[in-house]
Amino acid sequence: MTRKPGPYFDVPIGSDSTAPYYALRFDQHGLPSSPLTQQHLIDALAKGKATDVYLFSHGWNNDWKTALDHYRDFMAEYRKVRDSHGGGFDLNYRPVLVGIHWPSTALVTPWEKGPKFAGEEETDLADAVDLSLASEFASYVNPAQLARFYELVERPALCEGEARDLLTLMSNVYEQGDPDVAGDPLRDSDDMLVTWAKLDAQLAPSALPASAYDFGAAGTWGTASPEAAGFLDKLNPRNLIRGLTVFQMKDRAGTVGAVGVGPLLRQMLQATSGVPARFHLVGHSYGARLLLTAITQPRGEPLPRAVDSLLLLQAAVNHLCFADQLPNGRPGGFRDALDLVSSPILATYSQKDFPLRRMFHIALRRGKDLGEIEPAFDEPPNQYAALGGYGPRGFKEWGEVPIKDPLDPYDLGPDAPQVWAVNGSRTIGGHGDVINQSTAWALWNLAGR
C-alpha cells in the first residue's frame, strides 16, 4: 500500500495533544527520495502550523525501523522531562518533528551497530557485517581488479606486500584525507599502512572481541609500535575496511548535509519567515556532521536566518571543527556555525565513548609524520581526534560543564560561551547511549525556554 505524502505518524506531546512526525529520506548522493512528503512539510510550515520545528539526524542506527524507534524514544523522554520538570506544554505550543533518514546501513561501523548477541550467533553476526562492508567497498574498486580485491579481503591476514596491493586497490577511498580538516594533504599507501597497523595493534588478537559489533572495545592502549610488534607482517584486512568506514561515513554525511538537508533547512526557514518558528536541531554521531554541514554549507543561498539551537550528541566530527585556525593555517571546517546558531551550542563528549575516544583518530591519522599516538588522558591525542571523544579545542568561545540532571539549568545567557562542551561521562555510557533524562534535559534547556 502506498502511503500518502504527509506525516508518518503523530507523537504524543501531552495528555490530549500530538505533534506530526515527518520522515524524510535522502539517498547516498543527498537527493531527496521522499520529495512529495518534503513538499507537504514545506506547505504546512508556510501555513503557520508550527511554533517549533525539531530536526533530528541519526548516525548510529542501521535501518529504517531503528531510526524511527530512536527518534520516537528520544521525544518520549523529552516529554517526560518537560512534563515533570518544565511545567508541561502551553496551549500555543505546536511542534513539528522532522527525522532525517540517510543510507548508513551498509556503511554502519561495527561500534554503531546493535544489539549484541551471545554465543554462536556472534560469529555469524561478525561475518555478516564483514561481508556487508566488503560488498560496499567493492564498488570503489576497478572492476578489472575485483577478483584480486575479494581474494585479499577474504584472507585472515596479509603480509606487507599483499597489504600494499589492497591499499592500492582502495586508494580512492582514503586519498583525499579528512574532510573535516580543510587542506588536509592527500594520503598515500604509506600513510594508510601505518594507520592500519595501529588499528591492528590496538585490536591485538589476544584481546579481539567476539563480535564485529564490539570493534574498538578491546585491546591494549600504548601497544608497541607496529614495526616493533611485527604487525606489518600480519595485517587483518577486516580492520582496514572497518577503519575506512570512518572516511566513507564522514563523506556521505557531508554529501547528504550539503546537497539535501542544507537546501531543505533553507526552505523550511523561508517558509516560516512570516510567522517565525523556532528551529531546534539534534544530531548524533555522523548525524552531527550532517547537520553542521547543512547549516554551514548548503547548496544555494545562505540560510535566511540563524537556527535557534543545536544539540550535538557524541559528534563524530573533528574536535577542531570550530577552531580559529588549524595547524595548516585554515579555520575549522564548521567555524561558521558559531554565527548561525542563536543559542550556545551544546556538544556532549564522554570518556566512555570508546570509538570516539580511542579509535576515531587512529583511523584518520596520517602516517609516521604525526609520530606515535600515546595515552592522551584528557587531551586529544592528535589533530584528528573526535569532538564526541574529547570536546572542542582551538578557539576561545567555549567552556566546559558536567552534564546536568533535570532542575539544574545550563547557563545559556548572554555571557555564556558559544559552545558548551558537556562532559557526559556520568550518564553517557557508550557511543549510542544518548537517550536518557540528562540528554533530554539538555534539549529542554535549549528548546523549552
Salt bridges, closest charged atoms under 4 A:
ASP52 OD2 - ARG278 NE 2.83
ASP52 OD2 - HIS280 NE2 2.82
ASP69 OD2 - LYS65 NZ 2.71
ASP69 OD1 - ARG72 NH2 3.73
GLU77 OE1 - LYS80 NZ 3.49
ASP83 OD2 - ARG79 NE 3.27
GLU112 OE2 - HIS431 NE2 3.38
ASP130 OD2 - ARG238 NE 3.49
ASP130 OD1 - ARG242 NH2 2.83
GLU136 OE2 - ARG252 NH2 3.48
GLU151 OE2 - ARG148 NH1 3.33
GLU151 OE2 - ARG155 NH2 2.51
GLU160 OE2 - ARG164 NH2 3.23
GLU162 OE2 - ARG155 NH1 2.25
ASP165 OD2 - ARG148 NH2 2.99
ASP178 OD1 - LYS250 NZ 2.70
ASP180 OD2 - LYS250 NZ 2.95
ASP180 OD1 - ARG289 NE 2.54
ASP184 OD2 - ARG187 NH1 2.77
ASP190 OD1 - ARG164 NH1 2.65
ASP191 OD2 - ARG366 NH2 2.87
ASP214 OD1 - LYS116 NZ 3.72
GLU227 OE2 - LYS368 NZ 3.18
ASP324 OD1 - ARG335 NH2 2.90
ASP353 OD2 - HIS431 ND1 2.79
ASP369 OD2 - ARG366 NE 3.40
GLU372 OE1 - LYS198 NZ 3.05
ASP378 OD1 - ARG357 NH2 3.47
GLU379 OE2 - ARG393 NH2 3.51
GLU397 OE2 - ARG335 NH2 2.98
ASP405 OD1 - ARG426 NH2 3.16
ASP408 OD1 - LYS404 NZ 3.38
